[in-house]
């Protein structure tokens, strides 16, 4: 059963999905197929993170978060392609967001693999991970 307490990775990925929807709509006018790829992979991250909240086991939880991380890598690729192409619009905020999300997901996965039980990774640990990511960017 899903735990409805505040969960930062769920919120991060949900808000990212909303931004992806807006970006893919603007991109759709230029390149429908690429917009569709970005829409599907970008919104899939949050869906998989949300699904992980209902995991049947720690193994299932980790598996769903790994899928979310893979989708994150895919959407990062498409966003980088947009940023490097002179024919496509780009969005630096989305690139920054997805880098943060990927790092937070990696931290949750590694912490879960190293013995934490589902739900033991606190919002404090997620916030700390996110702060470390921001410090890395500012260096």
N, CA, C and O atoms as a GROMACS GRO file, in nm:
protein
  556
    1UNK      N    1   0.084  -0.117   0.000
    1UNK     CA    2   0.000   0.000   0.000
    1UNK      C    3   0.089   0.124   0.000
    1UNK      O    4   0.192   0.128   0.067
    2UNK      N    5   0.048   0.224  -0.075
    2UNK     CA    6   0.127   0.345  -0.090
    2UNK      C    7   0.128   0.427   0.038
    2UNK      O    8   0.026   0.439   0.107
    3UNK      N    9   0.243   0.482   0.070
    3UNK     CA   10   0.258   0.570   0.183
    3UNK      C   11   0.234   0.712   0.132
    3UNK      O   12   0.307   0.758   0.043
    4UNK      N   13   0.135   0.782   0.184
    4UNK     CA   14   0.098   0.914   0.132
    4UNK      C   15   0.169   1.030   0.201
    4UNK      O   16   0.130   1.146   0.182
    5UNK      N   17   0.272   1.001   0.282
    5UNK     CA   18   0.346   1.112   0.341
    5UNK      C   19   0.425   1.182   0.231
    5UNK      O   20   0.445   1.127   0.123
    6UNK      N   21   0.468   1.304   0.258
    6UNK     CA   22   0.543   1.380   0.160
    6UNK      C   23   0.667   1.301   0.118
    6UNK      O   24   0.741   1.251   0.202
    7UNK      N   25   0.688   1.292  -0.012
    7UNK     CA   26   0.801   1.218  -0.066
    7UNK      C   27   0.865   1.304  -0.174
    7UNK      O   28   0.805   1.329  -0.279
    8UNK      N   29   0.987   1.350  -0.148
    8UNK     CA   30   1.050   1.448  -0.237
    8UNK      C   31   1.080   1.395  -0.376
    8UNK      O   32   1.064   1.469  -0.473
    9UNK      N   33   1.122   1.270  -0.389
    9UNK     CA   34   1.152   1.219  -0.523
    9UNK      C   35   1.024   1.207  -0.604
    9UNK      O   36   1.024   1.228  -0.726
   10UNK      N   37   0.914   1.172  -0.538
   10UNK     CA   38   0.785   1.167  -0.607
   10UNK      C   39   0.747   1.307  -0.654
   10UNK      O   40   0.702   1.324  -0.768
   11UNK      N   41   0.766   1.405  -0.568
   11UNK     CA   42   0.733   1.544  -0.606
   11UNK      C   43   0.826   1.596  -0.717
   11UNK      O   44   0.780   1.659  -0.811
   12UNK      N   45   0.956   1.568  -0.704
   12UNK     CA   46   1.051   1.612  -0.806
   12UNK      C   47   1.015   1.557  -0.944
   12UNK      O   48   1.013   1.630  -1.043
   13UNK      N   49   0.987   1.428  -0.948
   13UNK     CA   50   0.959   1.365  -1.078
   13UNK      C   51   0.822   1.404  -1.132
   13UNK      O   52   0.803   1.411  -1.253
   14UNK      N   53   0.725   1.429  -1.043
   14UNK     CA   54   0.593   1.475  -1.088
   14UNK      C   55   0.606   1.614  -1.150
   14UNK      O   56   0.553   1.640  -1.258
   15UNK      N   57   0.676   1.704  -1.081
   15UNK     CA   58   0.695   1.839  -1.134
   15UNK      C   59   0.777   1.838  -1.263
   15UNK      O   60   0.751   1.917  -1.353
   16UNK      N   61   0.874   1.749  -1.271
   16UNK     CA   62   0.952   1.734  -1.394
   16UNK      C   63   0.860   1.691  -1.508
   16UNK      O   64   0.872   1.742  -1.620
   17UNK      N   65   0.771   1.598  -1.482
   17UNK     CA   66   0.676   1.552  -1.584
   17UNK      C   67   0.591   1.667  -1.636
   17UNK      O   68   0.565   1.675  -1.757
   18UNK      N   69   0.547   1.755  -1.547
   18UNK     CA   70   0.467   1.870  -1.590
   18UNK      C   71   0.547   1.961  -1.683
   18UNK      O   72   0.495   2.009  -1.783
   19UNK      N   73   0.674   1.982  -1.650
   19UNK     CA   74   0.761   2.065  -1.736
   19UNK      C   75   0.786   1.996  -1.870
   19UNK      O   76   0.792   2.062  -1.974
   20UNK      N   77   0.801   1.863  -1.867
   20UNK     CA   78   0.823   1.786  -1.991
   20UNK      C   79   0.701   1.798  -2.082
   20UNK      O   80   0.715   1.811  -2.204
   21UNK      N   81   0.583   1.792  -2.025
   21UNK     CA   82   0.461   1.805  -2.105
   21UNK      C   83   0.462   1.939  -2.178
   21UNK      O   84   0.433   1.945  -2.298
   22UNK      N   85   0.493   2.046  -2.107
   22UNK     CA   86   0.498   2.179  -2.170
   22UNK      C   87   0.604   2.185  -2.280
   22UNK      O   88   0.578   2.234  -2.390
   23UNK      N   89   0.724   2.134  -2.249
   23UNK     CA   90   0.833   2.139  -2.348
   23UNK      C   91   0.800   2.055  -2.471
   23UNK      O   92   0.823   2.098  -2.583
   24UNK      N   93   0.747   1.936  -2.450
   24UNK     CA   94   0.717   1.849  -2.564
   24UNK      C   95   0.606   1.909  -2.651
   24UNK      O   96   0.605   1.888  -2.772
   25UNK      N   97   0.515   1.983  -2.590
   25UNK     CA   98   0.412   2.050  -2.670
   25UNK      C   99   0.472   2.156  -2.761
   25UNK      O  100   0.432   2.170  -2.876
   26UNK      N  101   0.569   2.232  -2.709
   26UNK     CA  102   0.634   2.333  -2.792
   26UNK      C  103   0.722   2.268  -2.899
   26UNK      O  104   0.733   2.319  -3.011
   27UNK      N  105   0.783   2.156  -2.866
   27UNK     CA  106   0.869   2.084  -2.960
   27UNK      C  107   0.788   2.014  -3.069
   27UNK      O  108   0.837   1.995  -3.180
   28UNK      N  109   0.667   1.975  -3.036
   28UNK     CA  110   0.580   1.901  -3.129
   28UNK      C  111   0.562   1.976  -3.262
   28UNK      O  112   0.549   1.914  -3.367
   29UNK      N  113   0.563   2.109  -3.256
   29UNK     CA  114   0.546   2.190  -3.377
   29UNK      C  115   0.666   2.179  -3.470
   29UNK      O  116   0.654   2.199  -3.591
   30UNK      N  117   0.783   2.148  -3.413
   30UNK     CA  118   0.907   2.139  -3.490
   30UNK      C  119   0.939   1.995  -3.530
   30UNK      O  120   0.977   1.969  -3.644
   31UNK      N  121   0.924   1.904  -3.436
   31UNK     CA  122   0.960   1.764  -3.462
   31UNK      C  123   0.870   1.674  -3.377
   31UNK      O  124   0.896   1.651  -3.259
   32UNK      N  125   0.765   1.624  -3.439
   32UNK     CA  126   0.664   1.544  -3.368
   32UNK      C  127   0.724   1.419  -3.305
   32UNK      O  128   0.694   1.387  -3.190
   33UNK      N  129   0.808   1.348  -3.379
   33UNK     CA  130   0.861   1.221  -3.329
   33UNK      C  131   0.953   1.240  -3.208
   33UNK      O  132   0.946   1.164  -3.111
   34UNK      N  133   1.037   1.340  -3.213
   34UNK     CA  134   1.125   1.368  -3.100
   34UNK      C  135   1.044   1.415  -2.979
   34UNK      O  136   1.073   1.377  -2.866
   35UNK      N  137   0.943   1.496  -3.003
   35UNK     CA  138   0.855   1.542  -2.895
   35UNK      C  139   0.788   1.424  -2.826
   35UNK      O  140   0.775   1.421  -2.704
   36UNK      N  141   0.746   1.327  -2.906
   36UNK     CA  142   0.682   1.208  -2.852
   36UNK      C  143   0.779   1.126  -2.767
   36UNK      O  144   0.742   1.077  -2.660
   37UNK      N  145   0.903   1.112  -2.814
   37UNK     CA  146   1.006   1.038  -2.738
   37UNK      C  147   1.032   1.107  -2.604
   37UNK      O  148   1.037   1.041  -2.500
   38UNK      N  149   1.048   1.238  -2.608
   38UNK     CA  150   1.074   1.314  -2.485
   38UNK      C  151   0.956   1.305  -2.391
   38UNK      O  152   0.973   1.289  -2.270
   39UNK      N  153   0.836   1.315  -2.445
   39UNK     CA  154   0.715   1.304  -2.362
   39UNK      C  155   0.708   1.169  -2.294
   39UNK      O  156   0.685   1.161  -2.173
   40UNK      N  157   0.728   1.061  -2.370
   40UNK     CA  158   0.714   0.927  -2.314
   40UNK      C  159   0.822   0.896  -2.210
   40UNK      O  160   0.791   0.847  -2.102
   41UNK      N  161   0.947   0.924  -2.244
   41UNK     CA  162   1.054   0.891  -2.147
   41UNK      C  163   1.052   0.987  -2.028
   41UNK      O  164   1.079   0.946  -1.915
   42UNK      N  165   1.021   1.112  -2.052
   42UNK     CA  166   1.021   1.211  -1.943
   42UNK      C  167   0.911   1.191  -1.842
   42UNK      O  168   0.932   1.210  -1.722
   43UNK      N  169   0.793   1.152  -1.888
   43UNK     CA  170   0.682   1.130  -1.794
   43UNK      C  171   0.689   0.990  -1.731
   43UNK      O  172   0.630   0.967  -1.626
   44UNK      N  173   0.759   0.900  -1.794
   44UNK     CA  174   0.774   0.764  -1.742
   44UNK      C  175   0.854   0.761  -1.612
   44UNK      O  176   0.832   0.673  -1.529
   45UNK      N  177   0.944   0.855  -1.594
   45UNK     CA  178   1.027   0.858  -1.474
   45UNK      C  179   0.938   0.868  -1.350
   45UNK      O  180   0.948   0.787  -1.258
   46UNK      N  181   0.851   0.966  -1.350
   46UNK     CA  182   0.761   0.985  -1.236
   46UNK      C  183   0.666   0.870  -1.217
   46UNK      O  184   0.635   0.832  -1.104
   47UNK      N  185   0.618   0.813  -1.327
   47UNK     CA  186   0.527   0.698  -1.317
   47UNK      C  187   0.596   0.580  -1.252
   47UNK      O  188   0.536   0.511  -1.169
   48UNK      N  189   0.722   0.555  -1.288
   48UNK     CA  190   0.796   0.444  -1.228
   48UNK      C  191   0.832   0.471  -1.082
   48UNK      O  192   0.830   0.380  -1.000
   49UNK      N  193   0.865   0.594  -1.050
   49UNK     CA  194   0.893   0.630  -0.911
   49UNK      C  195   0.766   0.612  -0.828
   49UNK      O  196   0.770   0.558  -0.717
   50UNK      N  197   0.655   0.656  -0.882
   50UNK     CA  198   0.526   0.640  -0.812
   50UNK      C  199   0.493   0.492  -0.794
   50UNK      O  200   0.446   0.451  -0.688
   51UNK      N  201   0.516   0.414  -0.897
   51UNK     CA  202   0.490   0.270  -0.889
   51UNK      C  203   0.580   0.204  -0.784
   51UNK      O  204   0.538   0.110  -0.717
   52UNK      N  205   0.702   0.253  -0.770
   52UNK     CA  206   0.795   0.197  -0.671
   52UNK      C  207   0.743   0.215  -0.529
   52UNK      O  208   0.779   0.140  -0.439
   53UNK      N  209   0.659   0.314  -0.509
   53UNK     CA  210   0.604   0.338  -0.377
   53UNK      C  211   0.511   0.224  -0.334
   53UNK      O  212   0.481   0.209  -0.215
   54UNK      N  213   0.466   0.145  -0.430
   54UNK     CA  214   0.381   0.030  -0.402
   54UNK      C  215   0.455  -0.102  -0.421
   54UNK      O  216   0.393  -0.206  -0.444
   55UNK      N  217   0.585  -0.098  -0.412
   55UNK     CA  218   0.666  -0.217  -0.437
   55UNK      C  219   0.628  -0.331  -0.342
   55UNK      O  220   0.592  -0.310  -0.227
   56UNK      N  221   0.637  -0.452  -0.396
   56UNK     CA  222   0.604  -0.572  -0.318
   56UNK      C  223   0.722  -0.619  -0.234
   56UNK      O  224   0.704  -0.695  -0.139
   57UNK      N  225   0.841  -0.574  -0.268
   57UNK     CA  226   0.961  -0.613  -0.196
   57UNK      C  227   1.069  -0.509  -0.220
   57UNK      O  228   1.053  -0.421  -0.305
   58UNK      N  229   1.179  -0.520  -0.147
   58UNK     CA  230   1.291  -0.430  -0.169
   58UNK      C  231   1.347  -0.448  -0.310
   58UNK      O  232   1.383  -0.351  -0.376
   59UNK      N  233   1.353  -0.573  -0.355
   59UNK     CA  234   1.402  -0.602  -0.490
   59UNK      C  235   1.313  -0.535  -0.595
   59UNK      O  236   1.363  -0.478  -0.692
   60UNK      N  237   1.182  -0.542  -0.576
   60UNK     CA  238   1.087  -0.479  -0.668
   60UNK      C  239   1.103  -0.327  -0.665
   60UNK      O  240   1.098  -0.262  -0.770
   61UNK      N  241   1.122  -0.270  -0.546
   61UNK     CA  242   1.142  -0.126  -0.529
   61UNK      C  243   1.265  -0.080  -0.608
   61UNK      O  244   1.259   0.017  -0.683
   62UNK      N  245   1.375  -0.150  -0.588
   62UNK     CA  246   1.500  -0.116  -0.657
   62UNK      C  247   1.484  -0.130  -0.808
   62UNK      O  248   1.530  -0.045  -0.884
   63UNK      N  249   1.417  -0.237  -0.851
   63UNK     CA  250   1.396  -0.260  -0.994
   63UNK      C  251   1.319  -0.145  -1.058
   63UNK      O  252   1.356  -0.097  -1.165
   64UNK      N  253   1.212  -0.100  -0.993
   64UNK     CA  254   1.132   0.008  -1.049
   64UNK      C  255   1.210   0.140  -1.053
   64UNK      O  256   1.197   0.218  -1.147
   65UNK      N  257   1.290   0.164  -0.951
   65UNK     CA  258   1.372   0.286  -0.951
   65UNK      C  259   1.482   0.278  -1.057
   65UNK      O  260   1.520   0.380  -1.114
   66UNK      N  261   1.534   0.158  -1.083
   66UNK     CA  262   1.633   0.143  -1.192
   66UNK      C  263   1.568   0.173  -1.327
   66UNK      O  264   1.632   0.235  -1.413
   67UNK      N  265   1.445   0.131  -1.346
   67UNK     CA  266   1.374   0.164  -1.469
   67UNK      C  267   1.359   0.316  -1.480
   67UNK      O  268   1.380   0.372  -1.587
   68UNK      N  269   1.321   0.381  -1.370
   68UNK     CA  270   1.309   0.527  -1.370
   68UNK      C  271   1.442   0.592  -1.406
   68UNK      O  272   1.445   0.689  -1.482
   69UNK      N  273   1.552   0.540  -1.351
   69UNK     CA  274   1.684   0.595  -1.382
   69UNK      C  275   1.720   0.578  -1.529
   69UNK      O  276   1.777   0.668  -1.590
   70UNK      N  277   1.685   0.462  -1.586
   70UNK     CA  278   1.710   0.439  -1.729
   70UNK      C  279   1.630   0.537  -1.815
   70UNK      O  280   1.681   0.591  -1.913
   71UNK      N  281   1.506   0.560  -1.777
   71UNK     CA  282   1.424   0.657  -1.850
   71UNK      C  283   1.483   0.796  -1.835
   71UNK      O  284   1.479   0.877  -1.928
   72UNK      N  285   1.539   0.824  -1.718
   72UNK     CA  286   1.606   0.952  -1.696
   72UNK      C  287   1.725   0.969  -1.789
   72UNK      O  288   1.745   1.076  -1.846
   73UNK      N  289   1.804   0.863  -1.803
   73UNK     CA  290   1.917   0.869  -1.897
   73UNK      C  291   1.870   0.893  -2.039
   73UNK      O  292   1.931   0.968  -2.115
   74UNK      N  293   1.759   0.827  -2.076
   74UNK     CA  294   1.708   0.845  -2.212
   74UNK      C  295   1.662   0.988  -2.237
   74UNK      O  296   1.698   1.048  -2.338
   75UNK      N  297   1.583   1.042  -2.145
   75UNK     CA  298   1.534   1.179  -2.166
   75UNK      C  299   1.649   1.278  -2.161
   75UNK      O  300   1.646   1.381  -2.230
   76UNK      N  301   1.750   1.249  -2.080
   76UNK     CA  302   1.868   1.336  -2.078
   76UNK      C  303   1.936   1.337  -2.216
   76UNK      O  304   1.978   1.443  -2.264
   77UNK      N  305   1.945   1.222  -2.278
   77UNK     CA  306   2.002   1.212  -2.413
   77UNK      C  307   1.923   1.300  -2.510
   77UNK      O  308   1.982   1.379  -2.584
   78UNK      N  309   1.790   1.286  -2.510
   78UNK     CA  310   1.707   1.363  -2.603
   78UNK      C  311   1.718   1.513  -2.577
   78UNK      O  312   1.724   1.592  -2.671
   79UNK      N  313   1.722   1.553  -2.450
   79UNK     CA  314   1.735   1.695  -2.416
   79UNK      C  315   1.872   1.750  -2.458
   79UNK      O  316   1.882   1.864  -2.503
   80UNK      N  317   1.977   1.668  -2.442
   80UNK     CA  318   2.110   1.710  -2.487
   80UNK      C  319   2.113   1.725  -2.638
   80UNK      O  320   2.176   1.816  -2.692
   81UNK      N  321   2.046   1.634  -2.707
   81UNK     CA  322   2.036   1.642  -2.853
   81UNK      C  323   1.969   1.774  -2.894
   81UNK      O  324   2.015   1.842  -2.985
   82UNK      N  325   1.862   1.808  -2.826
   82UNK     CA  326   1.793   1.934  -2.854
   82UNK      C  327   1.885   2.053  -2.828
   82UNK      O  328   1.887   2.149  -2.906
   83UNK      N  329   1.961   2.048  -2.719
   83UNK     CA  330   2.047   2.161  -2.685
   83UNK      C  331   2.163   2.179  -2.783
   83UNK      O  332   2.213   2.290  -2.800
   84UNK      N  333   2.206   2.070  -2.848
   84UNK     CA  334   2.319   2.077  -2.941
   84UNK      C  335   2.276   2.105  -3.085
   84UNK      O  336   2.358   2.143  -3.169
   85UNK      N  337   2.149   2.085  -3.113
   85UNK     CA  338   2.100   2.105  -3.250
   85UNK      C  339   2.059   2.250  -3.273
   85UNK      O  340   1.995   2.312  -3.189
   86UNK      N  341   2.097   2.301  -3.387
   86UNK     CA  342   2.056   2.437  -3.422
   86UNK      C  343   1.913   2.441  -3.475
   86UNK      O  344   1.857   2.549  -3.497
   87UNK      N  345   1.853   2.324  -3.496
   87UNK     CA  346   1.719   2.316  -3.553
   87UNK      C  347   1.609   2.292  -3.449
   87UNK      O  348   1.491   2.291  -3.482
   88UNK      N  349   1.650   2.273  -3.324
   88UNK     CA  350   1.553   2.236  -3.221
   88UNK      C  351   1.560   2.332  -3.102
   88UNK      O  352   1.667   2.384  -3.070
   89UNK      N  353   1.447   2.354  -3.036
   89UNK     CA  354   1.451   2.434  -2.914
   89UNK      C  355   1.516   2.354  -2.802
   89UNK      O  356   1.512   2.230  -2.802
   90UNK      N  357   1.576   2.423  -2.707
   90UNK     CA  358   1.637   2.353  -2.594
   90UNK      C  359   1.584   2.411  -2.464
   90UNK      O  360   1.519   2.516  -2.462
   91UNK      N  361   1.611   2.342  -2.354
   91UNK     CA  362   1.564   2.386  -2.224
   91UNK      C  363   1.669   2.348  -2.120
   91UNK      O  364   1.676   2.232  -2.077
   92UNK      N  365   1.749   2.445  -2.079
   92UNK     CA  366   1.857   2.420  -1.982
   92UNK      C  367   1.802   2.383  -1.845
   92UNK      O  368   1.864   2.305  -1.773
   93UNK      N  369   1.686   2.437  -1.810
   93UNK     CA  370   1.626   2.404  -1.680
   93UNK      C  371   1.592   2.255  -1.673
   93UNK      O  372   1.614   2.191  -1.570
   94UNK      N  373   1.537   2.200  -1.781
   94UNK     CA  374   1.505   2.057  -1.783
   94UNK      C  375   1.632   1.973  -1.773
   94UNK      O  376   1.632   1.871  -1.704
   95UNK      N  377   1.737   2.013  -1.841
   95UNK     CA  378   1.864   1.940  -1.833
   95UNK      C  379   1.918   1.941  -1.690
   95UNK      O  380   1.966   1.840  -1.640
   96UNK      N  381   1.909   2.055  -1.625
   96UNK     CA  382   1.953   2.066  -1.487
   96UNK      C  383   1.866   1.979  -1.395
   96UNK      O  384   1.917   1.910  -1.307
   97UNK      N  385   1.736   1.984  -1.417
   97UNK     CA  386   1.643   1.904  -1.336
   97UNK      C  387   1.670   1.755  -1.350
   97UNK      O  388   1.672   1.681  -1.251
   98UNK      N  389   1.692   1.710  -1.474
   98UNK     CA  390   1.709   1.565  -1.493
   98UNK      C  391   1.843   1.518  -1.435
   98UNK      O  392   1.852   1.406  -1.386
   99UNK      N  393   1.946   1.602  -1.440
   99UNK     CA  394   2.073   1.565  -1.377
   99UNK      C  395   2.052   1.546  -1.227
   99UNK      O  396   2.105   1.451  -1.168
  100UNK      N  397   1.977   1.635  -1.166
  100UNK     CA  398   1.948   1.624  -1.023
  100UNK      C  399   1.867   1.499  -0.992
  100UNK      O  400   1.898   1.427  -0.896
  101UNK      N  401   1.765   1.473  -1.071
  101UNK     CA  402   1.680   1.356  -1.050
  101UNK      C  403   1.760   1.228  -1.064
  101UNK      O  404   1.745   1.136  -0.982
  102UNK      N  405   1.845   1.219  -1.165
  102UNK     CA  406   1.927   1.098  -1.185
  102UNK      C  407   2.018   1.075  -1.065
  102UNK      O  408   2.033   0.962  -1.019
  103UNK      N  409   2.080   1.181  -1.014
  103UNK     CA  410   2.168   1.166  -0.898
  103UNK      C  411   2.091   1.124  -0.774
  103UNK      O  412   2.139   1.040  -0.697
  104UNK      N  413   1.973   1.180  -0.753
  104UNK     CA  414   1.892   1.142  -0.637
  104UNK      C  415   1.848   0.997  -0.650
  104UNK      O  416   1.853   0.921  -0.554
  105UNK      N  417   1.804   0.958  -0.770
  105UNK     CA  418   1.763   0.818  -0.791
  105UNK      C  419   1.880   0.724  -0.765
  105UNK      O  420   1.863   0.619  -0.702
  106UNK      N  421   1.998   0.759  -0.814
  106UNK     CA  422   2.116   0.676  -0.792
  106UNK      C  423   2.146   0.660  -0.643
  106UNK      O  424   2.181   0.551  -0.597
  107UNK      N  425   2.131   0.768  -0.569
  107UNK     CA  426   2.155   0.764  -0.425
  107UNK      C  427   2.052   0.674  -0.356
  107UNK      O  428   2.088   0.594  -0.269
  108UNK      N  429   1.927   0.686  -0.393
  108UNK     CA  430   1.823   0.603  -0.333
  108UNK      C  431   1.848   0.456  -0.365
  108UNK      O  432   1.836   0.371  -0.277
  109UNK      N  433   1.883   0.427  -0.489
  109UNK     CA  434   1.910   0.288  -0.530
  109UNK      C  435   2.028   0.232  -0.452
  109UNK      O  436   2.019   0.122  -0.399
  110UNK      N  437   2.137   0.306  -0.445
  110UNK     CA  438   2.256   0.254  -0.375
  110UNK      C  439   2.229   0.238  -0.225
  110UNK      O  440   2.274   0.141  -0.165
  111UNK      N  441   2.157   0.331  -0.166
  111UNK     CA  442   2.123   0.321  -0.023
  111UNK      C  443   2.033   0.201   0.000
  111UNK      O  444   2.049   0.128   0.098
  112UNK      N  445   1.938   0.180  -0.090
  112UNK     CA  446   1.846   0.065  -0.076
  112UNK      C  447   1.920  -0.067  -0.092
  112UNK      O  448   1.892  -0.163  -0.020
  113UNK      N  449   2.014  -0.072  -0.185
  113UNK     CA  450   2.093  -0.194  -0.206
  113UNK      C  451   2.181  -0.225  -0.085
  113UNK      O  452   2.207  -0.341  -0.055
  114UNK      N  453   2.224  -0.122  -0.016
  114UNK     CA  454   2.316  -0.139   0.097
  114UNK      C  455   2.244  -0.162   0.229
  114UNK      O  456   2.300  -0.136   0.335
  115UNK      N  457   2.122  -0.212   0.223
  115UNK     CA  458   2.058  -0.258   0.345
  115UNK      C  459   1.941  -0.178   0.396
  115UNK      O  460   1.873  -0.224   0.487
  116UNK      N  461   1.914  -0.062   0.342
  116UNK     CA  462   1.799   0.015   0.390
  116UNK      C  463   1.671  -0.055   0.347
  116UNK      O  464   1.661  -0.108   0.237
  117UNK      N  465   1.575  -0.054   0.436
  117UNK     CA  466   1.445  -0.111   0.403
  117UNK      C  467   1.362  -0.007   0.330
  117UNK      O  468   1.391   0.112   0.339
  118UNK      N  469   1.258  -0.053   0.259
  118UNK     CA  470   1.170   0.039   0.189
  118UNK      C  471   1.115   0.138   0.289
  118UNK      O  472   1.067   0.100   0.396
  119UNK      N  473   1.122   0.265   0.255
  119UNK     CA  474   1.069   0.369   0.341
  119UNK      C  475   1.170   0.422   0.441
  119UNK      O  476   1.144   0.524   0.506
  120UNK      N  477   1.286   0.356   0.457
  120UNK     CA  478   1.385   0.402   0.552
  120UNK      C  479   1.466   0.519   0.500
  120UNK      O  480   1.524   0.594   0.578
  121UNK      N  481   1.472   0.537   0.371
  121UNK     CA  482   1.543   0.650   0.315
  121UNK      C  483   1.455   0.772   0.339
  121UNK      O  484   1.352   0.789   0.273
  122UNK      N  485   1.494   0.855   0.431
  122UNK     CA  486   1.411   0.966   0.474
  122UNK      C  487   1.418   1.082   0.376
  122UNK      O  488   1.508   1.091   0.292
  123UNK      N  489   1.320   1.170   0.388
  123UNK     CA  490   1.322   1.292   0.307
  123UNK      C  491   1.447   1.374   0.338
  123UNK      O  492   1.499   1.443   0.251
  124UNK      N  493   1.496   1.366   0.463
  124UNK     CA  494   1.618   1.435   0.500
  124UNK      C  495   1.735   1.386   0.416
  124UNK      O  496   1.816   1.466   0.368
  125UNK      N  497   1.745   1.254   0.397
  125UNK     CA  498   1.854   1.198   0.315
  125UNK      C  499   1.838   1.240   0.170
  125UNK      O  500   1.937   1.268   0.102
  126UNK      N  501   1.715   1.246   0.121
  126UNK     CA  502   1.691   1.289  -0.017
  126UNK      C  503   1.727   1.436  -0.033
  126UNK      O  504   1.790   1.474  -0.131
  127UNK      N  505   1.686   1.519   0.065
  127UNK     CA  506   1.719   1.662   0.059
  127UNK      C  507   1.870   1.680   0.062
  127UNK      O  508   1.924   1.759  -0.016
  128UNK      N  509   1.939   1.608   0.150
  128UNK     CA  510   2.085   1.617   0.159
  128UNK      C  511   2.149   1.578   0.026
  128UNK      O  512   2.243   1.643  -0.020
  129UNK      N  513   2.099   1.472  -0.037
  129UNK     CA  514   2.150   1.428  -0.166
  129UNK      C  515   2.128   1.538  -0.270
  129UNK      O  516   2.218   1.567  -0.350
  130UNK      N  517   2.011   1.599  -0.269
  130UNK     CA  518   1.980   1.705  -0.364
  130UNK      C  519   2.070   1.826  -0.340
  130UNK      O  520   2.115   1.890  -0.436
  131UNK      N  521   2.097   1.860  -0.212
  131UNK     CA  522   2.186   1.971  -0.180
  131UNK      C  523   2.328   1.943  -0.228
  131UNK      O  524   2.395   2.032  -0.279
  132UNK      N  525   2.374   1.820  -0.212
  132UNK     CA  526   2.507   1.782  -0.260
  132UNK      C  527   2.516   1.798  -0.411
  132UNK      O  528   2.618   1.842  -0.464
  133UNK      N  529   2.408   1.763  -0.481
  133UNK     CA  530   2.405   1.779  -0.627
  133UNK      C  531   2.418   1.926  -0.662
  133UNK      O  532   2.494   1.961  -0.752
  134UNK      N  533   2.345   2.012  -0.593
  134UNK     CA  534   2.351   2.157  -0.621
  134UNK      C  535   2.490   2.212  -0.591
  134UNK      O  536   2.540   2.295  -0.666
  135UNK      N  537   2.553   2.164  -0.482
  135UNK     CA  538   2.688   2.210  -0.450
  135UNK      C  539   2.786   2.170  -0.560
  135UNK      O  540   2.876   2.248  -0.595
  136UNK      N  541   2.770   2.049  -0.615
  136UNK     CA  542   2.855   2.004  -0.726
  136UNK      C  543   2.842   2.096  -0.845
  136UNK      O  544   2.941   2.127  -0.911
  137UNK      N  545   2.719   2.140  -0.875
  137UNK     CA  546   2.697   2.228  -0.990
  137UNK      C  547   2.761   2.364  -0.970
  137UNK      O  548   2.813   2.423  -1.065
  138UNK      N  549   2.758   2.412  -0.846
  138UNK     CA  550   2.811   2.545  -0.818
  138UNK      C  551   2.962   2.547  -0.808
  138UNK      O  552   3.022   2.654  -0.804
  139UNK      N  553   3.026   2.430  -0.806
  139UNK     CA  554   3.173   2.423  -0.795
  139UNK      C  555   3.238   2.451  -0.928
  139UNK      O  556   3.361   2.449  -0.938
   0.00000   0.00000   0.00000
